[in-house]
């Protein structure tokens, strides 16, 4: 044997070794399995990858039902029979597995033990890791497959998937889609197509699995006939889903109105960019961290391109090209429905599409150079750990966010709803049929968290209950069964207003309307004593009532002092600025009165007290807005 022939044989063996990891099992001749004891630690690494996600999502409200959850729960609470084709009180989309079945099984736990929802979501995320690991092991070594499988767990959208029960609609779609592909790679037609159908019935975004299955099967078997057989099966799955959706449409289920706007290239490009930002973890970062992490990601991509030109990497990438290109096509196609909804954006809607990005990006870097796959994991892990934590208090306004329902905004709503639930159950465990619960001082963009009052239907099992705002001055004469106050910058903002305190407050207001200022101030002070728990907004209103009474009696300095008490207790409010305007106008300081009225109208454009102020100082109306 010559030296040349020996070298050629060594080179051929090396090439065969490079290609063995991604060639995939041949019919009747699967590749040798890696030793179990060597693979098992990597297969179980999903539980470890879950730990940083739990840390980044830490907070006391994980799993608390909020917003859309109560739409579905109220439907179940109404006692209607479970109808898999009904819209379930929410006309958008037909998702019987992730809505009817999920809420039917999980519903009893969501209010009493919300941690169960988080436990279920965590189990789904670990299952998603395991499925991706099994898929990736067909063309990658175990360490690189583990790095690829970590992708869904180390993403900013995963925090919402873990924290909000309603996001399970997207998580279930992703898990069943991954299961369908994994079973297709194993040649299990019935299990694969069943999983594909369950994916579609969980979330229509899983439609990308349908063209993927015959391609995976054909690539596995190296047979066009096998691909055709799987194609017929997936067409049957699609036909079943379309038929079911047609029945659901007859019962009121539909798509968002914005979905009919048509696909626009600029909308798709915007969604593509937002999806990449979200999946890399940059959406939840402070601006100071975004720049260096984006720069490091750029260096990682450059390193991947350079390493891809080595001879060994070229061979590996050439053999795995169908898998990588398939993942890229999955990601690109899976984003199309989101482009129809643009500019409405929520990063957790990319859960299914991101599976393709995991395979394409993670697989490419691992095949180009295995350390690059580890670097991608490290980069995304850092971004996840540096993401904004769950807010510790409820802000008056939600913070800026690319997603309309980001993790921070979901937690903000959860704190509002959860504190209201605990407060209501403590003070009024029962409400009369047709009872009205009123509230005031609700933080901005918080009403959606209560699902238009459906929370009461679920908490009390009574669909006749009404959840509504106090109603300004008209609220004094309006009926009410309970009164809730909300105060911002607190972890648990809901406070129960004692019925006796409200009765005395009503009486003080009525006395003031009749011109009996002394009785009004006395009743306001008695009302303050009747309120057992701290209620800053209510105390501020009582201080303003006393200020108004003092002003009626001509005690302008005392009215000014009481208005400042209101400011110190409850912060600036329309009522406070009206009081300031009254005092300033009475003293002839019309510049200050003008500024105060502007502040009042900025907070409450329709404030009726401004008209009263103008009538009181009719001769000076031209100097006021």
C-alpha positions as CSV (number, residue, x, y, z in Angstrom):
1,X,0.0,0.0,0.0
2,X,1.5,3.4,-1.0
3,X,1.6,6.4,1.2
4,X,-0.8,8.2,-1.1
5,X,-3.5,5.6,-1.0
6,X,-3.2,5.4,2.8
7,X,-3.6,9.2,3.1
8,X,-6.7,9.1,0.8
9,X,-8.3,6.4,3.0
10,X,-7.6,8.4,6.1
11,X,-9.2,11.4,4.5
12,X,-12.3,9.4,3.4
13,X,-12.7,8.1,6.9
14,X,-12.5,11.6,8.3
15,X,-15.1,12.8,5.8
16,X,-17.4,9.9,6.8
17,X,-17.0,10.8,10.4
18,X,-17.9,14.4,9.7
19,X,-21.1,13.4,7.8
20,X,-22.2,10.7,10.1
21,X,-23.6,13.1,12.7
22,X,-26.1,14.7,10.4
23,X,-26.9,12.2,7.6
24,X,-29.8,10.9,9.6
25,X,-31.0,7.3,10.0
26,X,-31.3,5.3,6.8
27,X,-34.2,2.9,6.4
28,X,-33.3,-0.4,8.1
29,X,-29.8,0.8,8.9
30,X,-29.8,3.4,11.8
31,X,-26.5,4.9,12.9
32,X,-24.9,3.5,16.1
33,X,-26.5,5.1,19.1
34,X,-24.3,7.0,21.5
35,X,-23.8,5.4,24.8
36,X,-26.8,6.1,27.1
37,X,-24.7,7.2,30.1
38,X,-22.9,9.8,27.9
39,X,-26.1,11.2,26.4
40,X,-28.4,11.2,29.4
41,X,-26.9,14.2,31.2
42,X,-27.3,16.4,28.1
43,X,-30.9,15.1,27.6
44,X,-31.7,16.2,31.1
45,X,-30.1,19.6,30.8
46,X,-33.5,21.2,30.1
47,X,-34.3,21.2,33.8
48,X,-31.1,23.1,34.4
49,X,-31.8,25.5,31.6
50,X,-35.2,26.2,33.3
51,X,-33.5,27.6,36.4
52,X,-32.2,30.9,34.9
53,X,-35.7,31.4,33.3
54,X,-37.3,30.9,36.7
55,X,-34.8,33.4,38.2
56,X,-35.5,36.0,35.5
57,X,-39.2,35.5,36.0
58,X,-39.2,35.5,39.8
59,X,-42.1,37.2,41.5
60,X,-45.1,36.5,43.6
61,X,-47.6,36.5,40.8
62,X,-46.4,33.7,38.5
63,X,-49.4,31.9,37.1
64,X,-52.0,34.4,38.2
65,X,-54.9,34.6,35.8
66,X,-55.5,38.0,34.2
67,X,-57.1,39.6,31.2
68,X,-58.0,37.0,28.6
69,X,-57.8,34.2,31.2
70,X,-61.0,35.5,32.8
71,X,-62.8,35.6,29.4
72,X,-62.4,31.8,29.2
73,X,-62.9,31.2,32.9
74,X,-66.1,33.2,33.0
75,X,-67.5,31.2,30.1
76,X,-66.8,28.0,32.0
77,X,-68.3,29.6,35.2
78,X,-71.5,30.3,33.4
79,X,-72.3,26.6,33.5
80,X,-72.6,26.2,29.7
81,X,-71.6,22.7,28.4
82,X,-68.2,22.3,27.0
83,X,-68.4,22.9,23.2
84,X,-65.2,22.3,21.3
85,X,-66.5,24.4,18.3
86,X,-67.7,27.4,20.3
87,X,-65.7,30.7,20.4
88,X,-65.7,30.4,24.2
89,X,-66.7,34.0,24.7
90,X,-63.7,35.2,22.6
91,X,-64.3,35.4,18.9
92,X,-60.7,35.5,17.8
93,X,-59.3,32.1,16.6
94,X,-60.5,28.5,17.1
95,X,-58.2,26.8,19.6
96,X,-60.1,24.0,21.3
97,X,-57.1,22.2,22.8
98,X,-55.4,25.3,24.3
99,X,-58.7,26.9,25.3
100,X,-61.6,24.6,25.9
101,X,-59.6,21.6,27.1
102,X,-56.8,23.6,28.9
103,X,-59.2,25.9,30.8
104,X,-61.6,23.0,31.5
105,X,-58.8,21.0,33.2
106,X,-56.8,23.9,34.7
107,X,-59.6,26.3,35.4
108,X,-60.3,25.1,39.0
109,X,-56.7,25.7,39.9
110,X,-56.0,29.0,38.2
111,X,-57.7,31.2,40.9
112,X,-57.0,29.0,44.0
113,X,-53.6,27.7,43.2
114,X,-52.0,29.7,40.3
115,X,-48.6,28.0,40.8
116,X,-50.2,25.0,39.1
117,X,-50.3,27.0,35.8
118,X,-46.6,27.9,36.2
119,X,-45.7,24.3,37.0
120,X,-47.6,23.1,33.9
121,X,-45.9,25.7,31.7
122,X,-42.5,24.8,33.1
123,X,-43.2,21.1,32.3
124,X,-44.1,22.1,28.8
125,X,-40.8,24.1,28.4
126,X,-38.8,21.1,29.6
127,X,-40.6,18.8,27.2
128,X,-39.9,21.3,24.4
129,X,-36.2,21.1,25.3
130,X,-36.3,17.3,25.2
131,X,-38.0,17.2,21.8
132,X,-35.6,19.7,20.3
133,X,-32.7,17.8,21.8
134,X,-33.9,14.6,20.1
135,X,-34.3,16.4,16.8
136,X,-30.9,18.0,17.0
137,X,-29.2,14.7,18.0
138,X,-29.8,13.5,14.4
139,X,-27.2,15.9,13.0
140,X,-25.3,17.2,16.0
141,X,-23.2,15.8,18.9
142,X,-24.9,15.7,22.3
143,X,-23.3,19.0,23.7
144,X,-24.2,21.0,20.6
145,X,-27.7,19.4,20.5
146,X,-28.2,20.6,24.1
147,X,-27.1,24.1,23.2
148,X,-29.6,24.2,20.4
149,X,-32.4,22.8,22.5
150,X,-31.9,25.5,25.2
151,X,-33.0,28.1,22.7
152,X,-36.7,28.4,23.6
153,X,-35.9,28.5,27.4
154,X,-33.3,31.3,27.2
155,X,-35.5,33.9,25.4
156,X,-37.4,36.9,26.7
157,X,-40.8,35.7,25.4
158,X,-40.4,32.6,27.6
159,X,-41.0,34.7,30.6
160,X,-44.5,35.4,29.5
161,X,-45.0,31.8,28.5
162,X,-44.1,30.8,32.1
163,X,-46.0,33.6,33.9
164,X,-49.3,34.0,32.1
165,X,-51.7,31.1,31.7
166,X,-53.2,32.5,28.5
167,X,-49.8,32.3,26.8
168,X,-50.0,28.5,27.1
169,X,-52.0,28.7,23.8
170,X,-48.7,29.4,22.1
171,X,-46.6,27.1,24.2
172,X,-48.8,24.1,23.5
173,X,-48.7,24.9,19.8
174,X,-44.9,24.9,19.9
175,X,-44.7,21.6,21.9
176,X,-47.0,19.7,19.7
177,X,-45.3,21.0,16.5
178,X,-41.9,19.9,17.8
179,X,-43.4,16.5,18.7
180,X,-44.8,16.1,15.2
181,X,-41.4,16.8,13.6
182,X,-39.5,14.6,16.1
183,X,-41.9,11.7,15.4
184,X,-41.7,12.3,11.6
185,X,-37.9,12.1,11.9
186,X,-38.5,8.7,13.5
187,X,-40.9,7.6,10.8
188,X,-44.0,7.4,13.0
189,X,-46.7,8.5,10.7
190,X,-49.8,8.2,13.0
191,X,-48.2,9.8,16.1
192,X,-46.6,12.6,14.0
193,X,-49.8,13.6,12.2
194,X,-51.8,13.3,15.4
195,X,-49.4,15.7,17.1
196,X,-49.6,18.0,14.0
197,X,-53.4,18.1,14.4
198,X,-53.1,18.9,18.1
199,X,-50.6,21.7,17.3
200,X,-53.1,23.3,14.9
201,X,-55.9,22.9,17.4
202,X,-53.7,24.6,20.0
203,X,-52.6,27.5,17.8
204,X,-53.1,28.1,14.1
205,X,-49.5,29.5,13.9
206,X,-48.4,25.8,13.9
207,X,-49.5,25.6,10.2
208,X,-45.8,25.5,9.3
209,X,-45.6,21.9,10.6
210,X,-47.8,20.7,7.7
211,X,-45.3,21.3,4.8
212,X,-42.4,20.3,7.1
213,X,-43.6,16.7,7.8
214,X,-43.4,15.3,4.2
215,X,-40.1,17.0,3.7
216,X,-38.7,15.5,7.0
217,X,-40.0,12.1,6.1
218,X,-38.7,12.2,2.6
219,X,-35.3,13.3,3.7
220,X,-35.2,10.6,6.4
221,X,-36.1,7.8,4.0
222,X,-34.4,9.2,0.9
223,X,-37.7,8.3,-0.9
224,X,-40.1,10.4,-2.9
225,X,-42.8,7.8,-2.4
226,X,-42.4,8.2,1.3
227,X,-42.6,11.9,1.0
228,X,-45.8,11.6,-1.1
229,X,-47.4,9.2,1.5
230,X,-46.7,11.7,4.3
231,X,-47.9,14.6,2.1
232,X,-51.3,12.8,1.7
233,X,-51.5,12.3,5.4
234,X,-50.7,15.9,6.2
235,X,-53.3,17.1,3.6
236,X,-55.8,15.0,5.6
237,X,-54.8,16.8,8.8
238,X,-55.2,20.1,7.1
239,X,-58.6,19.1,5.8
240,X,-59.8,18.1,9.3
241,X,-58.6,21.4,10.7
242,X,-60.2,23.5,7.9
243,X,-63.5,21.6,8.4
244,X,-63.4,22.1,12.1
245,X,-62.7,25.8,11.6
246,X,-65.6,26.1,9.2
247,X,-67.9,24.7,11.9
248,X,-66.4,27.0,14.5
249,X,-66.9,30.0,12.1
250,X,-70.6,29.2,11.9
251,X,-70.7,29.5,15.7
252,X,-69.1,32.9,15.8
253,X,-65.4,32.2,15.8
254,X,-63.3,34.4,13.5
255,X,-60.0,36.2,13.0
256,X,-58.9,39.7,14.2
257,X,-60.2,42.5,11.9
258,X,-56.6,43.6,11.2
259,X,-55.9,40.1,9.7
260,X,-57.8,41.2,6.6
261,X,-55.5,44.1,5.9
262,X,-53.3,42.0,3.6
263,X,-49.6,41.2,3.7
264,X,-47.4,44.2,3.3
265,X,-43.6,43.8,2.8
266,X,-42.8,46.6,5.3
267,X,-45.0,45.0,7.9
268,X,-43.3,41.6,7.4
269,X,-39.8,43.1,7.6
270,X,-40.7,44.9,10.9
271,X,-42.1,41.7,12.4
272,X,-38.9,39.9,11.3
273,X,-36.7,42.4,13.0
274,X,-38.8,42.5,16.1
275,X,-38.7,38.7,16.3
276,X,-35.0,38.5,16.1
277,X,-34.6,41.2,18.8
278,X,-37.0,39.4,21.1
279,X,-35.5,35.9,20.6
280,X,-32.0,37.3,21.2
281,X,-33.3,38.7,24.5
282,X,-32.8,42.4,23.6
283,X,-36.4,43.5,23.9
284,X,-36.4,43.2,27.7
285,X,-33.0,44.9,28.2
286,X,-32.2,48.4,29.4
287,X,-30.7,50.5,26.6
288,X,-27.3,50.5,28.3
289,X,-27.0,46.8,27.9
290,X,-28.5,46.5,24.4
291,X,-25.5,48.1,22.5
292,X,-22.7,45.8,23.9
293,X,-24.8,42.6,23.6
294,X,-25.8,43.5,20.0
295,X,-22.1,44.1,19.2
296,X,-21.1,40.7,20.7
297,X,-23.9,39.0,18.7
298,X,-22.4,40.7,15.6
299,X,-19.0,39.3,16.4
300,X,-20.5,35.9,17.0
301,X,-22.1,36.0,13.5
302,X,-18.8,37.1,11.9
303,X,-17.0,34.3,13.7
304,X,-19.6,31.8,12.4
305,X,-19.1,33.0,8.8
306,X,-15.3,32.8,9.0
307,X,-15.4,29.3,10.6
308,X,-17.9,28.1,8.0
309,X,-15.2,28.4,5.3
310,X,-13.0,25.7,6.8
311,X,-13.0,22.4,4.9
312,X,-14.4,20.3,7.8
313,X,-17.2,22.9,8.5
314,X,-18.1,23.1,4.8
315,X,-18.6,19.3,4.7
316,X,-20.7,19.4,7.8
317,X,-22.8,22.3,6.6
318,X,-23.3,20.8,3.1
319,X,-24.7,17.6,4.6
320,X,-26.9,19.4,7.0
321,X,-28.1,22.1,4.5
322,X,-31.6,20.7,4.1
323,X,-32.1,20.8,7.9
324,X,-30.7,24.3,8.3
325,X,-32.6,25.7,5.3
326,X,-35.7,24.0,6.5
327,X,-35.4,25.7,9.9
328,X,-34.8,29.0,8.3
329,X,-37.9,28.5,6.1
330,X,-39.9,27.5,9.1
331,X,-39.0,30.7,10.9
332,X,-39.6,32.9,7.9
333,X,-42.9,31.4,7.1
334,X,-44.1,31.2,10.7
335,X,-43.9,35.0,11.0
336,X,-46.3,35.6,8.1
337,X,-49.4,35.6,10.3
338,X,-47.9,38.2,12.6
339,X,-47.3,40.5,9.7
340,X,-51.1,40.6,9.1
341,X,-51.5,41.8,12.7
342,X,-48.8,44.5,12.5
343,X,-48.4,47.0,14.2
344,X,-49.9,44.9,17.0
345,X,-46.9,43.2,18.4
346,X,-46.3,40.7,21.3
347,X,-43.0,38.7,21.3
348,X,-44.6,35.6,22.9
349,X,-46.6,35.0,19.7
350,X,-43.3,33.9,18.0
351,X,-43.1,30.7,20.1
352,X,-43.8,28.4,17.2
353,X,-41.8,30.2,14.6
354,X,-38.8,30.5,16.9
355,X,-38.3,26.7,16.7
356,X,-37.1,27.2,13.2
357,X,-34.7,29.9,14.3
358,X,-33.3,27.6,17.0
359,X,-32.5,24.9,14.4
360,X,-31.2,27.3,11.7
361,X,-29.1,29.6,13.9
362,X,-28.1,27.1,16.6
363,X,-27.4,24.3,14.1
364,X,-25.3,26.6,11.8
365,X,-23.1,27.8,14.6
366,X,-22.7,24.3,16.1
367,X,-21.7,22.9,12.7
368,X,-19.4,25.8,11.9
369,X,-17.6,25.5,15.2
370,X,-19.1,23.8,18.4
371,X,-17.7,26.6,20.7
372,X,-19.8,29.1,18.8
373,X,-23.0,27.3,19.8
374,X,-21.9,27.5,23.5
375,X,-21.2,31.2,23.0
376,X,-24.7,31.8,21.6
377,X,-26.1,30.1,24.8
378,X,-23.9,32.3,27.0
379,X,-24.9,35.5,25.1
380,X,-28.6,34.8,25.4
381,X,-28.3,33.7,29.0
382,X,-26.6,37.0,29.9
383,X,-29.4,38.9,28.1
384,X,-32.1,36.9,30.0
385,X,-30.4,37.5,33.4
386,X,-30.0,41.2,32.7
387,X,-33.6,41.7,31.6
388,X,-35.9,44.0,33.5
389,X,-37.2,42.0,36.5
390,X,-40.8,41.7,37.5
391,X,-41.9,45.1,38.7
392,X,-42.0,45.2,42.5
393,X,-44.8,47.8,42.6
394,X,-47.7,48.9,40.4
395,X,-46.8,52.1,38.5
396,X,-49.4,54.7,37.6
397,X,-48.5,54.2,33.9
398,X,-47.1,51.1,32.3
399,X,-43.5,51.4,31.3
400,X,-42.4,51.7,27.6
401,X,-42.3,48.3,25.9
402,X,-42.1,47.0,22.3
403,X,-44.7,44.3,23.2
404,X,-48.1,45.6,24.2
405,X,-48.3,42.8,26.8
406,X,-44.7,42.4,27.8
407,X,-43.6,40.5,30.9
408,X,-43.5,43.6,33.0
409,X,-46.9,44.7,31.9
410,X,-48.4,41.3,32.5
411,X,-47.0,41.3,36.1
412,X,-48.3,44.8,36.6
413,X,-51.8,43.6,35.7
414,X,-51.4,40.4,37.8
415,X,-50.6,42.5,40.9
416,X,-53.7,44.6,40.4
417,X,-56.0,41.7,39.8
418,X,-54.5,39.5,42.5
419,X,-54.6,42.2,45.2
420,X,-58.2,43.0,44.3
421,X,-59.2,39.3,44.6
422,X,-57.6,39.0,48.0
423,X,-59.1,42.2,49.2
424,X,-62.6,41.3,48.0
425,X,-62.5,37.8,49.4
426,X,-61.4,39.2,52.8
427,X,-64.0,41.9,53.1
428,X,-66.9,40.7,51.0
429,X,-66.8,36.9,50.5
430,X,-70.4,37.1,49.2
431,X,-72.1,39.7,47.1
432,X,-75.9,40.1,46.4
433,X,-77.2,39.0,43.0
434,X,-76.9,41.9,40.7
435,X,-74.4,43.6,43.0
436,X,-72.3,46.5,41.8
437,X,-68.6,46.8,42.7
438,X,-67.3,50.3,42.1
439,X,-63.7,51.5,42.0
440,X,-61.7,54.7,41.7
441,X,-58.2,55.7,41.1
442,X,-57.5,52.7,38.8
443,X,-54.0,53.1,37.2
444,X,-53.8,53.7,33.5
445,X,-54.3,50.9,31.0
446,X,-55.3,48.5,33.8
447,X,-58.9,47.9,33.0
448,X,-58.2,45.1,30.6
449,X,-56.7,43.1,33.4
450,X,-60.2,42.7,34.9
451,X,-61.7,41.5,31.5
452,X,-64.5,44.1,31.7
453,X,-65.6,42.8,35.1
454,X,-65.6,39.1,34.3
455,X,-63.3,38.6,37.3
456,X,-66.3,39.0,39.5
457,X,-68.2,36.3,37.6
458,X,-65.4,33.9,38.3
459,X,-64.7,34.8,41.9
460,X,-68.3,34.8,43.0
461,X,-69.9,32.5,40.4
462,X,-72.5,35.1,39.4
463,X,-72.7,36.6,36.0
464,X,-75.1,39.4,37.2
465,X,-72.4,41.2,39.1
466,X,-71.2,44.5,37.7
467,X,-67.7,46.0,37.9
468,X,-67.7,49.8,37.1
469,X,-66.0,53.1,37.9
470,X,-67.3,55.2,40.7
471,X,-68.6,57.8,38.2
472,X,-67.4,61.1,39.6
473,X,-70.1,63.2,41.3
474,X,-72.8,60.9,40.0
475,X,-71.2,58.0,42.0
476,X,-72.5,59.4,45.3
477,X,-76.1,58.7,44.4
478,X,-75.4,55.5,42.3
479,X,-76.0,52.1,44.0
480,X,-73.0,50.0,45.1
481,X,-72.3,46.8,47.0
482,X,-68.6,47.4,47.5
483,X,-66.0,50.1,46.9
484,X,-62.3,49.5,45.9
485,X,-59.6,52.1,45.8
486,X,-56.3,51.6,43.9
487,X,-53.1,53.3,44.8
488,X,-50.0,53.2,42.6
489,X,-46.4,52.6,43.6
490,X,-47.4,49.8,45.9
491,X,-46.9,46.1,45.6
492,X,-50.6,45.4,46.3
493,X,-52.6,48.4,45.2
494,X,-56.2,47.4,46.0
495,X,-57.8,48.8,49.2
496,X,-61.3,48.2,50.5
497,X,-63.3,51.3,51.4
498,X,-65.5,50.6,54.5
499,X,-69.2,51.0,53.7
500,X,-69.7,53.1,56.8
501,X,-66.9,55.4,55.7
502,X,-68.5,55.8,52.3
503,X,-71.9,56.5,53.9
504,X,-70.4,59.3,55.9
505,X,-68.5,60.6,52.9
506,X,-71.8,60.7,50.9
507,X,-73.5,62.6,53.8
508,X,-70.6,65.1,53.9
509,X,-70.9,65.7,50.1
510,X,-74.7,66.1,50.4
511,X,-74.2,68.6,53.3
512,X,-71.7,70.6,51.3
513,X,-74.1,70.7,48.3
514,X,-76.8,72.1,50.6
515,X,-74.4,74.8,51.8
516,X,-73.9,73.3,55.3
517,X,-70.1,73.6,55.4
518,X,-69.7,72.9,59.2
519,X,-71.7,69.6,59.0
520,X,-69.8,68.6,55.9
521,X,-66.4,69.0,57.6
522,X,-67.6,67.1,60.7
523,X,-68.9,64.2,58.6
524,X,-65.7,64.1,56.6
525,X,-63.6,63.8,59.8
526,X,-65.9,61.1,61.1
527,X,-65.6,59.2,57.7
528,X,-61.9,59.3,58.0
529,X,-62.1,57.6,61.5
530,X,-64.5,54.9,60.1
531,X,-62.0,53.8,57.4
532,X,-60.0,51.1,59.1
533,X,-57.3,50.5,56.5
534,X,-55.0,53.1,54.9
535,X,-56.6,54.6,51.8
536,X,-54.6,57.5,50.5
537,X,-56.9,58.5,47.6
538,X,-60.0,58.3,49.9
539,X,-58.2,60.3,52.6
540,X,-57.2,62.9,49.9
541,X,-60.9,63.2,48.9
542,X,-61.9,63.8,52.5
543,X,-59.2,66.5,52.8
544,X,-60.5,68.2,49.6
545,X,-64.1,68.0,51.0
546,X,-62.9,69.8,54.2
547,X,-60.9,72.3,52.0
548,X,-64.1,73.0,50.0
549,X,-66.1,73.5,53.3
550,X,-63.4,75.9,54.6
551,X,-63.6,77.8,51.4
552,X,-67.4,78.1,51.6
553,X,-66.9,79.5,55.1
554,X,-64.4,82.1,53.8
555,X,-61.4,80.4,55.4
556,X,-59.2,80.6,52.4
557,X,-55.9,80.0,54.1
558,X,-57.3,76.9,55.8
559,X,-58.6,75.7,52.5
560,X,-55.2,76.2,50.9
561,X,-53.6,74.2,53.8
562,X,-56.1,71.3,53.5
563,X,-55.4,71.2,49.7
564,X,-51.7,70.8,50.4
565,X,-52.6,68.0,52.9
566,X,-54.4,66.2,50.0
567,X,-51.3,66.7,47.8
568,X,-49.1,65.2,50.5
569,X,-51.4,62.2,51.1
570,X,-52.7,61.3,47.6
571,X,-50.5,63.2,45.2
572,X,-51.8,65.6,42.5
573,X,-55.3,65.0,41.2
574,X,-57.9,66.9,39.3
575,X,-59.7,67.8,42.6
576,X,-56.4,69.1,44.1
577,X,-55.8,71.4,41.1
578,X,-59.4,72.7,41.2
579,X,-58.9,73.6,44.9
580,X,-55.6,75.4,44.0
581,X,-57.4,77.2,41.2
582,X,-60.2,78.3,43.6
583,X,-57.8,79.6,46.2
584,X,-55.6,81.4,43.6
585,X,-58.6,83.0,41.8
586,X,-60.0,84.2,45.1
587,X,-56.7,85.8,46.0
588,X,-56.5,87.4,42.5
589,X,-53.5,85.3,41.5
590,X,-55.0,84.4,38.1
591,X,-51.7,83.2,36.6
592,X,-51.6,80.5,39.2
593,X,-55.3,79.8,38.8
594,X,-54.8,79.5,35.0
595,X,-51.9,77.0,35.5
596,X,-53.9,75.0,38.0
597,X,-56.8,74.7,35.6
598,X,-54.6,73.5,32.8
599,X,-53.1,70.8,35.1
600,X,-56.6,69.7,36.0
601,X,-57.8,69.5,32.4
602,X,-54.7,67.6,31.5
603,X,-55.6,64.9,34.0
604,X,-59.4,65.1,33.4
605,X,-60.4,67.0,30.3
606,X,-64.1,66.8,31.1
607,X,-63.8,67.9,34.8
608,X,-67.1,69.6,35.8
609,X,-65.6,71.6,38.6
610,X,-63.8,73.8,36.1
611,X,-67.2,75.0,34.8
612,X,-68.2,75.8,38.4
613,X,-65.0,77.7,38.8
614,X,-65.7,79.8,35.7
615,X,-69.3,80.5,36.9
616,X,-67.9,81.6,40.3
617,X,-65.5,84.0,38.6
618,X,-67.6,84.9,35.6
619,X,-66.0,88.3,35.3
620,X,-62.5,86.7,35.0
621,X,-63.5,83.8,32.6
622,X,-61.5,85.3,29.8
623,X,-58.3,84.9,31.8
624,X,-58.9,81.2,32.4
625,X,-58.8,78.4,29.7
